[in-house]
């Protein structure tokens, strides 16, 4: 185990299942499911928003297998992790900033954007 020392961390925006972890952690599991419907005319049918109707949310995410064990020898020559400055404009959609050791990090983001536009002849009648 090591100590993480961060002099200056500035994050302007951190949203939607994102994680900042300073120090060691055993596991970080983040997830996100997002469904965004954008219409030119304000209209809601009442039965929208069911993730199971979209393959984007139901298909398994394929994680390639690691073909073999990779033996290694770990030597932490210094007991601390030193970071001077980090400046992040934004983190979103199940992202992670890890300063330190992590045994297991699993992040998943699935986003489906639907844009429904009016036919060209009807675009002036959006009110």
N, C-alpha and C positions, 0 to 999 in steps of 0.2 A: 504494500500500500504506500502511495506517495501523497504528498500534499500539493494541491494546485494553488498557485498564487497568481492572481490576475490584477495587474496595476489599474487598468482602465478598460471598461467594457461599455460600449454605447450601442444600444439597439433601439432604432426608431420605431419599429413595428414588429410585433410578434403575435400571430393570430393562427387560428384554426389548427389545433392539435399539434402545435410546435413546442419544442422543449429546449431550454438552455440548462445544461448540467455542468456545474463547476465542481470537480471532485470525482472520486470514484463512484461507480454505480454497478450494481449487479445486472439490472435489466431496465430497458426503456422500451415501451411498446406504445406507439402512437398510431392512430388510424383516423381516417376522414372519409366520409361519403358525402358528396355534394351533388345536388340536382338543381340546376338553374334554368328556368324557363323565362325567356325574354320575348315579349310580344309588343308589336306596335300599338295594338289596341288593348286597353285594360279589360281583361277577361279571365275568369277563373272557373273551371268546370267542376271543381269539388272533389274529383277522384284522382287528382294528380299527386305525385310525390311518392309513389310506391316503388322503392328501389328494385324489388324483385321482377318488375316488368322490363328491366333493361339488362342486357347481357353484360354491360360494363361493370355492373355491381355483383353479378352472380358467377361469372367465370372465375375459376381459381387463378391466382397469380402464380406463375411458374417460377420457382426459385431453382436455378441450376444447382445440381449436386456438386459438392466438392469431391473430386475423384479419389483423393487419398489423404491420409493424415500427413501433416507437415510438421515433423519434429523441429523444435527450436529451443535454444537456450536463451533465457531472458536475463539480462543483467541491467538493473537500474543503477547506473553509475552515480547518479545524483538522486537524492531522496525527494526532490521537489520538481514540479513543473512550473516554470516561470513564463508568464505571458505579459508582454508590455502593454500593447494597445490592440484592441479589436473594435472595429466600427462596422456595424451591419445596418444596411438600409431597411431590410425587411426579411422576415422568415414567415413562410406560410405553407399550408397544405402538408402537414405531417412531416416537418423537417426537424433536424436536431443539430445543435451545436454542443459538442462534448469536449471539455477540457479535463482530461484525466483518463483513467482506465474505465473501460466498459466491457463487461463480459458478453452481453447480448443486447443488440439494438435491432428492433424490427419496426419499420415504419411503412405505412401503406396509405396511399391517397388515390381515390377514384372520383373523378369529376365528370359529369355529363352536362354539357351546355346545349340547350335547345333554343334556337331562334326561329320564331314563327313570324314571317313578314307578310303583310297584306299584298295582294296583287298590285301591280304598279298603278292601275287606274283608281284604286280605292285609298291610296296613301294620304290624300288630302282630307279624308273623312275620318280621322282618328278620334275625334272627340265624342 
